[in-house]
Amino acid sequence: MITGGIQTHDFLTRLQKVEDTLPPLLLEMARVMERMIQEIANPQVGDIRRLHEELRQLIGDGEGLRAICGTEGKLCNQCPFGAYLPSGFPYASEKQALCLPWIVVVHPMPSQAPATD
């Protein structure tokens, strides 16, 4: 049984409505998130880290996300991840990392930070 707040419900509703029209990268990331929602009732920090790592692997260097979302968050109104945007923000972008895909690119978790030599 899926539990969660209004944002989780909105995410799943948005995904169902637009899954046929989402760009493949966003659909693949949304499926990863959907799987986590369905499998883990109360995600812990480790679960969130694994989610971030999986999304980071899908996103790669961020170019694919930039090509899809542009700089003005052109899919935010229909993208399932837009369900998690704070109220008052019309879009998320690399400069305004407010949705999970952009957060993963701009603010990687410590275990994802690029290695420096």
MINU-504336 format. One record per atom (N, C-alpha, C): residue number from 0; residue in one letter; atom name; x, y, z. Coordinates in steps of 0.05 Angstrom, whole numbers, plus 32768, in hexadecimal, padded with zeros to 4 digits. Layout:
<nodes>
+------+------+------+------+------+------+
: resi : resn : name :    u :    v :    w :
+------+------+------+------+------+------+
:  NUM :    A :   CA :    X :    Y :    Z :
...
+------+------+------+------+------+------+
</nodes>
This chain:
<nodes>
+------+------+------+------+------+------+
: resi : resn : name :    u :    v :    w :
+------+------+------+------+------+------+
:    0 :    M :    N : 8011 : 7FE8 : 8000 :
:    0 :    M :   CA : 8000 : 8000 : 8000 :
:    0 :    M :    C : 8012 : 8019 : 8000 :
:    1 :    I :    N : 800B : 802C : 7FEF :
:    1 :    I :   CA : 801B : 8044 : 7FED :
:    1 :    I :    C : 8010 : 8058 : 8002 :
:    2 :    T :    N : 8023 : 8063 : 8011 :
:    2 :    T :   CA : 801C : 8077 : 8024 :
:    2 :    T :    C : 802D : 8090 : 801E :
:    3 :    G :    N : 8025 : 80A6 : 8028 :
:    3 :    G :   CA : 8035 : 80BE : 8024 :
:    3 :    G :    C : 8023 : 80D6 : 8024 :
:    4 :    G :    N : 802F : 80ED : 8021 :
:    4 :    G :   CA : 8021 : 8106 : 8023 :
:    4 :    G :    C : 8015 : 810F : 8008 :
:    5 :    I :    N : 800B : 8127 : 8008 :
:    5 :    I :   CA : 7FFE : 8132 : 7FF0 :
:    5 :    I :    C : 8011 : 8134 : 7FD9 :
:    6 :    Q :    N : 802B : 813A : 7FDE :
:    6 :    Q :   CA : 803E : 813C : 7FC9 :
:    6 :    Q :    C : 8043 : 8121 : 7FBB :
:    7 :    T :    N : 8044 : 810C : 7FCB :
:    7 :    T :   CA : 8047 : 80F2 : 7FC0 :
:    7 :    T :    C : 802F : 80EA : 7FAE :
:    8 :    H :    N : 8018 : 80F0 : 7FB8 :
:    8 :    H :   CA : 7FFF : 80EB : 7FA9 :
:    8 :    H :    C : 8000 : 80FB : 7F8F :
:    9 :    D :    N : 8007 : 8115 : 7F91 :
:    9 :    D :   CA : 8009 : 8126 : 7F79 :
:    9 :    D :    C : 801D : 811B : 7F65 :
:   10 :    F :    N : 8034 : 8112 : 7F6F :
:   10 :    F :   CA : 8048 : 8107 : 7F5E :
:   10 :    F :    C : 803D : 80EF : 7F4E :
:   11 :    L :    N : 8030 : 80DD : 7F5C :
:   11 :    L :   CA : 8025 : 80C5 : 7F4F :
:   11 :    L :    C : 800F : 80CC : 7F3B :
:   12 :    T :    N : 7FFF : 80E0 : 7F42 :
:   12 :    T :   CA : 7FE9 : 80E9 : 7F31 :
:   12 :    T :    C : 7FF4 : 80F6 : 7F18 :
:   13 :    R :    N : 8008 : 8107 : 7F1B :
:   13 :    R :   CA : 8015 : 8114 : 7F04 :
:   13 :    R :    C : 8022 : 8100 : 7EF2 :
:   14 :    L :    N : 8030 : 80EC : 7EFE :
:   14 :    L :   CA : 803D : 80D8 : 7EEE :
:   14 :    L :    C : 8029 : 80C9 : 7EDD :
:   15 :    Q :    N : 8013 : 80C1 : 7EE9 :
:   15 :    Q :   CA : 7FFE : 80B2 : 7EDB :
:   15 :    Q :    C : 7FF3 : 80C3 : 7EC4 :
:   16 :    K :    N : 7FF0 : 80DD : 7EC8 :
:   16 :    K :   CA : 7FE4 : 80EE : 7EB3 :
:   16 :    K :    C : 7FF6 : 80F3 : 7E9B :
:   17 :    V :    N : 8011 : 80F4 : 7EA1 :
:   17 :    V :   CA : 8023 : 80FC : 7E8B :
:   17 :    V :    C : 8037 : 80E7 : 7E83 :
:   18 :    E :    N : 8034 : 80CF : 7E8D :
:   18 :    E :   CA : 8049 : 80BB : 7E88 :
:   18 :    E :    C : 804C : 80B5 : 7E6A :
:   19 :    D :    N : 8038 : 80B9 : 7E5A :
:   19 :    D :   CA : 803A : 80B4 : 7E3D :
:   19 :    D :    C : 8048 : 80CA : 7E2E :
:   20 :    T :    N : 804B : 80E1 : 7E3B :
:   20 :    T :   CA : 8057 : 80F8 : 7E2D :
:   20 :    T :    C : 8071 : 8102 : 7E39 :
:   21 :    L :    N : 8079 : 80F6 : 7E50 :
:   21 :    L :   CA : 8092 : 80FE : 7E5C :
:   21 :    L :    C : 80AA : 80F6 : 7E4C :
:   22 :    P :    N : 80BF : 8107 : 7E4B :
:   22 :    P :   CA : 80D8 : 80FE : 7E3E :
:   22 :    P :    C : 80E2 : 80E5 : 7E4D :
:   23 :    P :    N : 80F0 : 80D3 : 7E3E :
:   23 :    P :   CA : 80F9 : 80BA : 7E4A :
:   23 :    P :    C : 8109 : 80BD : 7E64 :
:   24 :    L :    N : 811B : 80D0 : 7E65 :
:   24 :    L :   CA : 812B : 80D4 : 7E7E :
:   24 :    L :    C : 8119 : 80DA : 7E96 :
:   25 :    L :    N : 8106 : 80EC : 7E93 :
:   25 :    L :   CA : 80F5 : 80F3 : 7EA9 :
:   25 :    L :    C : 80E3 : 80DC : 7EB0 :
:   26 :    L :    N : 80D9 : 80CD : 7E9D :
:   26 :    L :   CA : 80C9 : 80B6 : 7EA2 :
:   26 :    L :    C : 80D8 : 80A1 : 7EB1 :
:   27 :    E :    N : 80F1 : 809C : 7EA9 :
:   27 :    E :   CA : 8102 : 8088 : 7EB6 :
:   27 :    E :    C : 8107 : 8090 : 7ED4 :
:   28 :    M :    N : 810D : 80AA : 7ED8 :
:   28 :    M :   CA : 8111 : 80B4 : 7EF3 :
:   28 :    M :    C : 80F7 : 80B2 : 7F04 :
:   29 :    A :    N : 80E1 : 80B8 : 7EF7 :
:   29 :    A :   CA : 80C7 : 80B7 : 7F05 :
:   29 :    A :    C : 80C1 : 809A : 7F0D :
:   30 :    R :    N : 80C8 : 8087 : 7EFC :
:   30 :    R :   CA : 80C3 : 806B : 7F02 :
:   30 :    R :    C : 80D4 : 8062 : 7F1A :
:   31 :    V :    N : 80EC : 806C : 7F1C :
:   31 :    V :   CA : 80FE : 8066 : 7F33 :
:   31 :    V :    C : 80F1 : 8071 : 7F4D :
:   32 :    M :    N : 80E7 : 8089 : 7F4B :
:   32 :    M :   CA : 80DA : 8096 : 7F62 :
:   32 :    M :    C : 80C0 : 8087 : 7F69 :
:   33 :    E :    N : 80B1 : 8080 : 7F55 :
:   33 :    E :   CA : 8098 : 8071 : 7F5A :
:   33 :    E :    C : 809E : 8056 : 7F67 :
:   34 :    R :    N : 80B2 : 8048 : 7F5E :
:   34 :    R :   CA : 80BA : 802F : 7F6A :
:   34 :    R :    C : 80C1 : 8032 : 7F88 :
:   35 :    M :    N : 80CF : 8047 : 7F8E :
:   35 :    M :   CA : 80D7 : 804C : 7FAA :
:   35 :    M :    C : 80BE : 8052 : 7FBA :
:   36 :    I :    N : 80AC : 8062 : 7FB0 :
:   36 :    I :   CA : 8093 : 8068 : 7FBE :
:   36 :    I :    C : 8083 : 804F : 7FC4 :
:   37 :    Q :    N : 8082 : 803D : 7FB1 :
:   37 :    Q :   CA : 8073 : 8024 : 7FB4 :
:   37 :    Q :    C : 8080 : 8010 : 7FC6 :
:   38 :    E :    N : 809B : 800F : 7FC6 :
:   38 :    E :   CA : 80A9 : 7FFB : 7FD5 :
:   38 :    E :    C : 80B0 : 8003 : 7FF2 :
:   39 :    I :    N : 80B4 : 801C : 7FF7 :
:   39 :    I :   CA : 80BE : 8025 : 8011 :
:   39 :    I :    C : 80AA : 8039 : 801E :
:   40 :    A :    N : 809C : 8030 : 8033 :
:   40 :    A :   CA : 8088 : 8040 : 8040 :
:   40 :    A :    C : 8094 : 8058 : 804E :
:   41 :    N :    N : 80AA : 8054 : 805C :
:   41 :    N :   CA : 80B7 : 806A : 806B :
:   41 :    N :    C : 80D4 : 806B : 8064 :
:   42 :    P :    N : 80DB : 8078 : 804E :
:   42 :    P :   CA : 80F7 : 8078 : 8045 :
:   42 :    P :    C : 8109 : 8085 : 805A :
:   43 :    Q :    N : 8120 : 8079 : 805D :
:   43 :    Q :   CA : 8135 : 8084 : 806F :
:   43 :    Q :    C : 814B : 8091 : 805F :
:   44 :    V :    N : 815E : 809D : 806C :
:   44 :    V :   CA : 8174 : 80AB : 805E :
:   44 :    V :    C : 8182 : 8099 : 804A :
:   45 :    G :    N : 8187 : 8081 : 8051 :
:   45 :    G :   CA : 8194 : 806E : 803F :
:   45 :    G :    C : 8183 : 806A : 8025 :
:   46 :    D :    N : 8169 : 8068 : 8029 :
:   46 :    D :   CA : 8157 : 8064 : 8012 :
:   46 :    D :    C : 8159 : 807D : 8000 :
:   47 :    I :    N : 8159 : 8094 : 800C :
:   47 :    I :   CA : 815A : 80AD : 7FFC :
:   47 :    I :    C : 8175 : 80AF : 7FEE :
:   48 :    R :    N : 818A : 80A7 : 7FFB :
:   48 :    R :   CA : 81A5 : 80A7 : 7FEE :
:   48 :    R :    C : 81A5 : 8094 : 7FD5 :
:   49 :    R :    N : 8199 : 807D : 7FD9 :
:   49 :    R :   CA : 8198 : 806A : 7FC2 :
:   49 :    R :    C : 8187 : 8075 : 7FAB :
:   50 :    L :    N : 8171 : 8083 : 7FB2 :
:   50 :    L :   CA : 8160 : 8090 : 7F9E :
:   50 :    L :    C : 8171 : 80A5 : 7F8F :
:   51 :    H :    N : 817E : 80B6 : 7F9E :
:   51 :    H :   CA : 818F : 80CB : 7F92 :
:   51 :    H :    C : 81A4 : 80BE : 7F80 :
:   52 :    E :    N : 81B1 : 80A9 : 7F89 :
:   52 :    E :   CA : 81C6 : 809C : 7F79 :
:   52 :    E :    C : 81BB : 8091 : 7F5F :
:   53 :    E :    N : 81A4 : 8084 : 7F61 :
:   53 :    E :   CA : 8198 : 8079 : 7F49 :
:   53 :    E :    C : 8190 : 808F : 7F35 :
:   54 :    L :    N : 8184 : 80A4 : 7F40 :
:   54 :    L :   CA : 817D : 80BA : 7F2E :
:   54 :    L :    C : 8196 : 80C7 : 7F22 :
:   55 :    R :    N : 81AA : 80CA : 7F32 :
:   55 :    R :   CA : 81C4 : 80D6 : 7F29 :
:   55 :    R :    C : 81CF : 80C5 : 7F12 :
:   56 :    Q :    N : 81CE : 80AB : 7F14 :
:   56 :    Q :   CA : 81D8 : 809A : 7EFE :
:   56 :    Q :    C : 81C8 : 809E : 7EE5 :
:   57 :    L :    N : 81AE : 80A1 : 7EE8 :
:   57 :    L :   CA : 819C : 80A5 : 7ED1 :
:   57 :    L :    C : 81A2 : 80C0 : 7EC4 :
:   58 :    I :    N : 81A5 : 80D4 : 7ED4 :
:   58 :    I :   CA : 81A9 : 80F0 : 7ECA :
:   58 :    I :    C : 81C4 : 80F4 : 7EBE :
:   59 :    G :    N : 81D8 : 80E7 : 7ECA :
:   59 :    G :   CA : 81F4 : 80EB : 7EBF :
:   59 :    G :    C : 81FE : 8107 : 7EC6 :
:   60 :    D :    N : 8209 : 8115 : 7EB2 :
:   60 :    D :   CA : 8215 : 812F : 7EB7 :
:   60 :    D :    C : 8202 : 8146 : 7EB7 :
:   61 :    G :    N : 81E9 : 8141 : 7EB3 :
:   61 :    G :   CA : 81D5 : 8156 : 7EB3 :
:   61 :    G :    C : 81CC : 8161 : 7E98 :
:   62 :    E :    N : 81DC : 815A : 7E84 :
:   62 :    E :   CA : 81D5 : 8165 : 7E69 :
:   62 :    E :    C : 81BA : 815C : 7E5F :
:   63 :    G :    N : 81B3 : 8143 : 7E64 :
:   63 :    G :   CA : 8199 : 8139 : 7E5C :
:   63 :    G :    C : 8182 : 8147 : 7E6A :
:   64 :    L :    N : 8186 : 814D : 7E83 :
:   64 :    L :   CA : 8171 : 815C : 7E92 :
:   64 :    L :    C : 816F : 8179 : 7E88 :
:   65 :    R :    N : 8186 : 8185 : 7E82 :
:   65 :    R :   CA : 8186 : 81A0 : 7E77 :
:   65 :    R :    C : 8177 : 81A0 : 7E5C :
:   66 :    A :    N : 817C : 818C : 7E4C :
:   66 :    A :   CA : 816F : 818B : 7E31 :
:   66 :    A :    C : 8151 : 8188 : 7E34 :
:   67 :    I :    N : 8147 : 817A : 7E48 :
:   67 :    I :   CA : 812B : 8176 : 7E4C :
:   67 :    I :    C : 811E : 818E : 7E5A :
:   68 :    C :    N : 8129 : 8197 : 7E70 :
:   68 :    C :   CA : 811D : 81AB : 7E81 :
:   68 :    C :    C : 8124 : 81C7 : 7E7A :
:   69 :    G :    N : 813A : 81CB : 7E6B :
:   69 :    G :   CA : 8143 : 81E6 : 7E64 :
:   69 :    G :    C : 814A : 81F5 : 7E7D :
:   70 :    T :    N : 8149 : 820F : 7E7B :
:   70 :    T :   CA : 8151 : 8220 : 7E93 :
:   70 :    T :    C : 8139 : 822B : 7EA1 :
:   71 :    E :    N : 8121 : 8227 : 7E96 :
:   71 :    E :   CA : 8109 : 8232 : 7EA2 :
:   71 :    E :    C : 80F6 : 821D : 7EAB :
:   72 :    G :    N : 80FF : 8204 : 7EAE :
:   72 :    G :   CA : 80EE : 81EF : 7EB8 :
:   72 :    G :    C : 80D5 : 81EB : 7EA8 :
:   73 :    K :    N : 80D8 : 81E8 : 7E8E :
:   73 :    K :   CA : 80C1 : 81E7 : 7E7C :
:   73 :    K :    C : 80AE : 81D0 : 7E81 :
:   74 :    L :    N : 80B6 : 81BB : 7E8F :
:   74 :    L :   CA : 80A4 : 81A5 : 7E94 :
:   74 :    L :    C : 8099 : 81A5 : 7EB1 :
:   75 :    C :    N : 80A0 : 81B8 : 7EC1 :
:   75 :    C :   CA : 8099 : 81B8 : 7EDD :
:   75 :    C :    C : 807B : 81B4 : 7EE2 :
:   76 :    N :    N : 806A : 81C1 : 7ED2 :
:   76 :    N :   CA : 804E : 81BF : 7ED6 :
:   76 :    N :    C : 8043 : 81A4 : 7ED1 :
:   77 :    Q :    N : 8050 : 8194 : 7EC0 :
:   77 :    Q :   CA : 8046 : 8179 : 7EBB :
:   77 :    Q :    C : 8059 : 8163 : 7EC5 :
:   78 :    C :    N : 8072 : 816A : 7ECA :
:   78 :    C :   CA : 8085 : 8156 : 7ED4 :
:   78 :    C :    C : 807C : 814C : 7EF0 :
:   79 :    P :    N : 807D : 8132 : 7EF4 :
:   79 :    P :   CA : 8075 : 8127 : 7F0F :
:   79 :    P :    C : 8086 : 8133 : 7F26 :
:   80 :    F :    N : 809F : 8138 : 7F20 :
:   80 :    F :   CA : 80B1 : 8143 : 7F36 :
:   80 :    F :    C : 80A8 : 815F : 7F3E :
:   81 :    G :    N : 8099 : 816D : 7F2D :
:   81 :    G :   CA : 808F : 8187 : 7F33 :
:   81 :    G :    C : 807C : 8187 : 7F4B :
:   82 :    A :    N : 8071 : 816F : 7F52 :
:   82 :    A :   CA : 8060 : 816D : 7F69 :
:   82 :    A :    C : 806F : 8174 : 7F83 :
:   83 :    Y :    N : 8089 : 8172 : 7F82 :
:   83 :    Y :   CA : 8099 : 8178 : 7F9A :
:   83 :    Y :    C : 80A4 : 8195 : 7F9A :
:   84 :    L :    N : 809D : 81A5 : 7F87 :
:   84 :    L :   CA : 80A6 : 81C1 : 7F86 :
:   84 :    L :    C : 8099 : 81D0 : 7F9D :
:   85 :    P :    N : 80A8 : 81E1 : 7FAB :
:   85 :    P :   CA : 809C : 81F1 : 7FC0 :
:   85 :    P :    C : 8088 : 8204 : 7FB4 :
:   86 :    S :    N : 8073 : 820A : 7FC3 :
:   86 :    S :   CA : 805F : 821C : 7FB8 :
:   86 :    S :    C : 806B : 8238 : 7FB4 :
:   87 :    G :    N : 8062 : 8245 : 7F9F :
:   87 :    G :   CA : 806D : 8260 : 7F99 :
:   87 :    G :    C : 8084 : 825F : 7F84 :
:   88 :    F :    N : 808E : 8247 : 7F7E :
:   88 :    F :   CA : 80A3 : 8245 : 7F6A :
:   88 :    F :    C : 8097 : 8239 : 7F51 :
:   89 :    P :    N : 8097 : 8248 : 7F3B :
:   89 :    P :   CA : 808B : 823F : 7F22 :
:   89 :    P :    C : 809B : 822A : 7F13 :
:   90 :    Y :    N : 80B5 : 8228 : 7F19 :
:   90 :    Y :   CA : 80C5 : 8215 : 7F0A :
:   90 :    Y :    C : 80DE : 820F : 7F1B :
:   91 :    A :    N : 80EB : 81F9 : 7F13 :
:   91 :    A :   CA : 8105 : 81F2 : 7F1E :
:   91 :    A :    C : 8118 : 81F0 : 7F07 :
:   92 :    S :    N : 8131 : 81F7 : 7F0D :
:   92 :    S :   CA : 8146 : 81F6 : 7EF9 :
:   92 :    S :    C : 8160 : 81F0 : 7F07 :
:   93 :    E :    N : 8175 : 81EF : 7EF7 :
:   93 :    E :   CA : 818F : 81EA : 7F03 :
:   93 :    E :    C : 8197 : 8200 : 7F16 :
:   94 :    K :    N : 818E : 8219 : 7F0F :
:   94 :    K :   CA : 8195 : 8230 : 7F21 :
:   94 :    K :    C : 8182 : 8231 : 7F39 :
:   95 :    Q :    N : 816B : 8224 : 7F37 :
:   95 :    Q :   CA : 8157 : 8224 : 7F4C :
:   95 :    Q :    C : 8150 : 8207 : 7F50 :
:   96 :    A :    N : 8162 : 81F8 : 7F5D :
:   96 :    A :   CA : 815F : 81DB : 7F5F :
:   96 :    A :    C : 814B : 81D4 : 7F75 :
:   97 :    L :    N : 8132 : 81D2 : 7F6C :
:   97 :    L :   CA : 811C : 81CD : 7F7F :
:   97 :    L :    C : 810E : 81B3 : 7F7B :
:   98 :    C :    N : 8114 : 81A5 : 7F65 :
:   98 :    C :   CA : 8108 : 818A : 7F60 :
:   98 :    C :    C : 811E : 8175 : 7F63 :
:   99 :    L :    N : 8115 : 815D : 7F68 :
:   99 :    L :   CA : 8129 : 8148 : 7F6E :
:   99 :    L :    C : 813E : 8144 : 7F57 :
:  100 :    P :    N : 8135 : 8143 : 7F3E :
:  100 :    P :   CA : 814A : 8140 : 7F29 :
:  100 :    P :    C : 815F : 8156 : 7F2A :
:  101 :    W :    N : 8157 : 816F : 7F2D :
:  101 :    W :   CA : 816B : 8185 : 7F2E :
:  101 :    W :    C : 817B : 8184 : 7F48 :
:  102 :    I :    N : 816E : 817D : 7F5E :
:  102 :    I :   CA : 817D : 817B : 7F77 :
:  102 :    I :    C : 8193 : 8166 : 7F75 :
:  103 :    V :    N : 818D : 8150 : 7F68 :
:  103 :    V :   CA : 81A1 : 813B : 7F64 :
:  103 :    V :    C : 81B9 : 8145 : 7F54 :
:  104 :    V :    N : 81B4 : 8156 : 7F40 :
:  104 :    V :   CA : 81C9 : 8161 : 7F2F :
:  104 :    V :    C : 81D9 : 8176 : 7F3E :
:  105 :    V :    N : 81CB : 8189 : 7F4A :
:  105 :    V :   CA : 81D7 : 81A1 : 7F56 :
:  105 :    V :    C : 81E2 : 819C : 7F72 :
:  106 :    H :    N : 81D4 : 818C : 7F82 :
:  106 :    H :   CA : 81DB : 8188 : 7F9E :
:  106 :    H :    C : 81DD : 816A : 7FA3 :
:  107 :    P :    N : 81F1 : 815C : 7F98 :
:  107 :    P :   CA : 81F3 : 8140 : 7F9D :
:  107 :    P :    C : 81F8 : 813A : 7FBA :
:  108 :    M :    N : 81ED : 8123 : 7FC3 :
:  108 :    M :   CA : 81F2 : 811B : 7FDF :
:  108 :    M :    C : 8210 : 8114 : 7FE2 :
:  109 :    P :    N : 821B : 8115 : 7FFA :
:  109 :    P :   CA : 8237 : 8111 : 7FFE :
:  109 :    P :    C : 8243 : 80F8 : 7FF0 :
:  110 :    S :    N : 8234 : 80E3 : 7FF0 :
:  110 :    S :   CA : 823E : 80CA : 7FE3 :
:  110 :    S :    C : 823F : 80CD : 7FC5 :
:  111 :    Q :    N : 8232 : 80E2 : 7FB9 :
:  111 :    Q :   CA : 8232 : 80E6 : 7F9D :
:  111 :    Q :    C : 8245 : 80FC : 7F93 :
:  112 :    A :    N : 8250 : 810A : 7FA5 :
:  112 :    A :   CA : 8261 : 8121 : 7F9E :
:  112 :    A :    C : 8278 : 8116 : 7F8D :
:  113 :    P :    N : 827F : 8125 : 7F78 :
:  113 :    P :   CA : 8295 : 811D : 7F66 :
:  113 :    P :    C : 82AF : 811B : 7F76 :
:  114 :    A :    N : 82BE : 8107 : 7F71 :
:  114 :    A :   CA : 82D8 : 8103 : 7F7E :
:  114 :    A :    C : 82EC : 8119 : 7F74 :
:  115 :    T :    N : 82FB : 8123 : 7F87 :
:  115 :    T :   CA : 8310 : 8136 : 7F80 :
:  115 :    T :    C : 832B : 812B : 7F87 :
:  116 :    D :    N : 833E : 812E : 7F76 :
:  116 :    D :   CA : 8359 : 8124 : 7F7B :
:  116 :    D :    C : 836C : 813B : 7F7F :
+------+------+------+------+------+------+
</nodes>
